[in-house]
Amino acid sequence: MRYDPSFYDGAAVHYRYGRPAYSPRLEALLAEELSLDGSGRLLDVGCGPGILTVRLAHLFEGAVGLDPDPAMIAEGRRAAREQDIANITWIQARAEDLPAVAPGPYRLVTFGQSFYWTDEVRVAEAVYDMVEPGGALVLAGHQAEGRAVPPSPGPPRIPHDEIEELVRKYLGPTRRAGQSTAPVQALSLQDAVASTRFGAPRVIFAAGIPDLMRDIESVVSGYFSMSYAAPHLFGDRVEEFADEVRELLRQRSPEGVFWDWPGDTEVMLARK
Ligand SMILES: C[S@@+](CC[C@H](N)C(=O)[O-])C[C@H]1O[C@@H](n2cnc3c(N)ncnc32)[C@H](O)[C@@H]1O
């Protein structure tokens, strides 16, 4: 797929505030699975605002966060500075430019909800050559389908179906991405990795946060952080859209509090 610099135009500032966090067990799971001991290096590809980079950097001697979107990189840099994390190098580049832009070796290469944006098989093959023997490729994301839903902590769930309907009202029935429409995946992530020298990945789950609460503004930000509802797509109607979402949310929860259940964190792990 051809990279379009406007995919996440205006989204970066909404990302950390709007997106639900991965499982709090993620670091422990990876440390255990890969015997991480503070040595070796991490490469986080499609790092966005450094979500995995910042969370995992302490498990390595050094980490690299790579993303083609300069605003995402700026947010990652800011988060690392705020948390006094000094062992991350930030690189503005596409996964398809690997290995030249961030040569190995790496103990771990991660893609958090970003592998599907890349030329998957070609990129995974390049990554294979960059990973040290015994190292791994990890794809991380939320997975609600097929996972047990925890008991409700009380507040209503985010009315995603109704908000999606509003997105369609403003942007039309076909999912947008940058100047065009959203990519169609030819292979599942699992099959794409399985077709490379890594072979079939193991799928492991880390329990999601069962009682994640979100306020109205963070739900709005969550939508603006998505490529298919990024602020630039709405043009001069962006505030009109946001106000309509806020109004809908106030109707569904007069207290303005919602329960978010994005699911457990799915980790696809492939060893070299
Ligand atoms: C959904 S965000 C994921 C951010 C973060 N990794 C996380 O786990 O939340 C997807 C990111 O992939 C990046 N991206 C898009 N195309 C890419 C490519 N060809 N190579 C590397 N990253 C890409 C986008 O700029 C965006 O920051």
The ligand as a Gaussian input file, in Angstrom:
#p B3LYP/6-31G(d) Opt

LIG

0 1
 C       -2.885000       2.895000      14.743000
 S       -1.331000       3.756000      14.831000
 C       -0.440000       2.728000      15.991000
 C        0.364000       3.501000      17.000000
 C        1.024000       2.653000      18.094000
 N        1.956000       1.713000      17.540000
 C        0.043000       1.911000      18.960000
 O        0.304000       0.746000      19.300000
 O       -0.985000       2.475000      19.359000
 C       -0.616000       3.311000      13.286000
 C        0.697000       4.037000      12.997000
 O        1.283000       3.428000      11.840000
 C        1.952000       4.438000      11.127000
 N        2.189000       4.007000       9.741000
 C        1.376000       4.126000       8.661000
 N        1.974000       3.659000       7.568000
 C        3.209000       3.212000       7.946000
 C        4.311000       2.624000       7.257000
 N        4.262000       2.382000       5.964000
 N        5.410000       2.331000       7.980000
 C        5.460000       2.555000       9.320000
 N        4.451000       3.108000      10.012000
 C        3.327000       3.426000       9.348000
 C        1.040000       5.642000      11.243000
 O        1.723000       6.861000      10.983000
 C        0.542000       5.508000      12.679000
 O        1.312000       6.282000      13.560000

